[in-house]
Amino acid sequence: VQLVESGGGLVQPGKSLKLSCSASGFTFSSYGMHWIRQAPGKGLDWVAYISSSSGTVYADAVKGRFTISRDNAKNTLYLQLNSLKSEDTAIYYCARRGVPREFAYWGQGTLVTVSS
Amino acid sequence: DVVLTQTPPTLSATIGQSVSISCRSSQSLLHSNGNTYLNWLLQRPGQPPQLLIYLVSRLESGVPNRFSGSGSGTDFTLKISGVEAEDLGVYYCVQSTHAPYTFGAGTKLELK
């Protein structure tokens, strides 16, 4: 199992960014996927989940601003970040769902910095 | 949302010492299917987290058996029986019984 995030960078407040997570080593379409973030020097913060059938769940802090999606043909998970705030600055990790071994597989993360 | 309260926030240990970390939930983590989806993760500096324990007490493949988990309902414990240098880092409990999923604030294990 390999998960590789990309798309992070420096973005101004109020702007948008789209993160990607490329998956390999397993049948991507069969698994739900998570996005989790970690602000600098802080703890882990669950962001969003998408099921294998594309049902979604969001943390209250990002609901209405972030959108999780997937392209099974490309084995890729996405996170669209809109109306970004300084408090969204974090490393964003994707992780594969596992029942019962939830959070067994993580990517290395991509850093998003929201600053003017 | 479920709140997971981890204690202590910081733990100082010597090599070989046994230590425990507590994770208390604001509501029961027993799922209607009879499983309790409480996991423990370790994050070493500069690394993504790694799974140590799932379903309260099941050891992830490749994780040393000095790690053990216990508990039920709302009270859970991670025990390390004989800390080794490679165990240093931040430990998190995480629940996936109730959406949205939530993490504890973390316990930093450092050398005394």
Boltz contact constraints between the chains, C-beta under 6 A:
constraints:
  - contact:
      token1: [A, 43]
      token2: [B, 105]
      max_distance: 6.0
  - contact:
      token1: [A, 43]
      token2: [B, 106]
      max_distance: 6.0
  - contact:
      token1: [A, 44]
      token2: [B, 92]
      max_distance: 6.0
  - contact:
      token1: [A, 44]
      token2: [B, 103]
      max_distance: 6.0
  - contact:
      token1: [A, 46]
      token2: [B, 101]
      max_distance: 6.0
  - contact:
      token1: [A, 57]
      token2: [B, 99]
      max_distance: 6.0
  - contact:
      token1: [A, 59]
      token2: [B, 100]
      max_distance: 6.0
  - contact:
      token1: [A, 93]
      token2: [B, 48]
      max_distance: 6.0
  - contact:
      token1: [A, 100]
      token2: [B, 54]
      max_distance: 6.0
  - contact:
      token1: [A, 100]
      token2: [B, 55]
      max_distance: 6.0
  - contact:
      token1: [A, 101]
      token2: [B, 54]
      max_distance: 6.0
  - contact:
      token1: [A, 102]
      token2: [B, 39]
      max_distance: 6.0
  - contact:
      token1: [A, 102]
      token2: [B, 96]
      max_distance: 6.0
  - contact:
      token1: [A, 103]
      token2: [B, 51]
      max_distance: 6.0
  - contact:
      token1: [A, 104]
      token2: [B, 51]
      max_distance: 6.0
  - contact:
      token1: [A, 106]
      token2: [B, 48]
      max_distance: 6.0
  - contact:
      token1: [A, 108]
      token2: [B, 48]
      max_distance: 6.0
